[in-house]
Amino acid sequence: MEYVDTLGVTMTGMKSELLQGTLDLLVLKVLALGPSHGYAISQRIQEISTDFFQVPQGSLYPALHRLEDRGWLKSEWKDTDTGREARFYALTKKGRKQLEAEVLNWERLSNAVASILRTVE
């Protein structure tokens, strides 16, 4: 079964909702590995999550533009390995700070949920 949440991220195998900002966090984290173009970002998210997350272009590119508008990403046109031109995105200094804050928030949230799951019967 496939489920597309309100952020437009497709998750296979289970019906679930992602928290607001999860797609942004995933994109920032992937770009922390180095500059990349949209298709490669989508593929990397899918690969790292072992096909759990699939990010369609209709969700990814608005997210990239939103992150760029916030000053968390910068972009430039470059040639890909295949010789085609694509827009490559990279984290800015502000984006790295935001990623740190988002990871911290995510860890706090997931720890709180895990605590509840372990103790509530």
Secondary structure, 3 states (H helix, E strand, C coil): CEEECCCCCEEECCCCCCCCCHHHHHHHHHHCCCCEEHHHHHHHHHHHCCCCEECCHHHHHHHHHHHHHCCCEEEEEEECCCCCEEEEEEECHHHHHHHHHHHHHHHHHHHHHHHHHHHCC
